[in-house]
């Protein structure tokens, strides 16, 4: 498998959603993605449901190459793990 590299897109907004359940999954997986109106809807749904939003254009361009329900590849574990840690920490602060 060739390494994933960021794919340069047009100026359209792109969004992805990842999910990770440590007890049930071996790696995070891509659960939704879209551009334009679909990206805007994904972002709106995240906000409506209190799901943290992290902006990382290069990571989004890279993960956008995956299929929905595909696990995050090992070469991206570190960067995705760093994002998940920051999201979990922010979530814990909100609960206090």
C-alpha positions as CSV (number, residue, x, y, z in Angstrom):
1,X,0.0,0.0,0.0
2,X,1.4,3.4,-0.9
3,X,1.8,5.9,1.9
4,X,-1.1,8.4,2.3
5,X,-0.2,11.9,1.3
6,X,-2.3,15.0,1.6
7,X,-4.4,15.5,-1.5
8,X,-4.7,19.2,-2.6
9,X,-8.3,20.1,-3.2
10,X,-10.1,23.1,-4.4
11,X,-11.2,25.8,-1.9
12,X,-14.3,23.7,-0.9
13,X,-14.6,23.0,2.8
14,X,-13.9,19.3,3.7
15,X,-14.8,17.5,6.9
16,X,-14.2,14.1,8.3
17,X,-15.4,12.3,11.4
18,X,-13.5,9.7,13.3
19,X,-14.6,7.3,16.0
20,X,-12.6,5.4,18.5
21,X,-13.9,3.0,21.2
22,X,-10.8,1.7,23.0
23,X,-12.7,-1.3,24.4
24,X,-14.2,-2.4,21.1
25,X,-11.7,-1.3,18.4
26,X,-8.1,-1.8,17.6
27,X,-7.8,1.5,15.8
28,X,-9.8,4.6,15.2
29,X,-11.9,4.6,12.0
30,X,-13.3,7.1,9.6
31,X,-17.1,7.2,10.1
32,X,-18.1,10.1,7.8
33,X,-16.6,12.5,5.3
34,X,-17.8,15.1,2.8
35,X,-17.1,18.3,1.0
36,X,-19.0,21.5,0.5
37,X,-22.6,21.3,1.8
38,X,-22.0,17.8,3.2
39,X,-18.9,19.1,5.2
40,X,-21.0,22.0,6.5
41,X,-23.7,19.6,7.7
42,X,-21.2,17.3,9.4
43,X,-19.7,20.3,11.3
44,X,-23.2,21.5,12.2
45,X,-24.2,18.0,13.4
46,X,-21.0,17.8,15.5
47,X,-21.8,21.2,17.1
48,X,-25.4,20.3,17.7
49,X,-24.3,17.1,19.5
50,X,-21.5,18.6,21.5
51,X,-18.8,16.7,19.6
52,X,-15.5,18.5,19.6
53,X,-14.2,19.9,16.3
54,X,-10.5,20.0,15.6
55,X,-9.2,21.8,12.5
56,X,-6.2,20.2,10.8
57,X,-6.3,20.8,7.0
58,X,-3.5,18.5,6.1
59,X,-4.9,15.6,8.2
60,X,-8.3,16.1,6.7
61,X,-6.9,16.0,3.2
62,X,-5.0,12.8,4.0
63,X,-7.9,11.0,5.8
64,X,-10.3,12.1,3.0
65,X,-8.6,9.4,0.9
66,X,-9.9,6.6,3.1
67,X,-13.2,4.9,2.7
68,X,-16.0,5.4,5.3
69,X,-15.7,2.7,8.0
70,X,-12.0,2.2,7.1
71,X,-9.5,2.0,10.0
72,X,-7.0,4.8,10.3
73,X,-3.7,3.4,8.9
74,X,-0.8,2.8,11.3
75,X,1.3,5.7,9.8
76,X,-1.3,8.1,11.0
77,X,-1.8,6.7,14.5
78,X,0.5,9.2,16.2
79,X,-1.2,12.3,14.9
80,X,-4.7,11.0,15.4
81,X,-3.8,9.8,18.9
82,X,-2.6,13.4,19.7
83,X,-5.9,14.8,18.5
84,X,-7.9,12.3,20.5
85,X,-5.9,13.0,23.7
86,X,-6.6,16.7,23.3
87,X,-10.3,16.0,22.7
88,X,-10.5,13.7,25.7
89,X,-8.8,16.3,27.9
90,X,-11.1,19.1,26.8
91,X,-14.1,16.8,27.4
92,X,-12.9,16.0,31.0
93,X,-12.5,19.7,31.8
94,X,-16.0,20.4,30.6
95,X,-17.4,17.6,32.9
96,X,-15.7,19.1,36.0
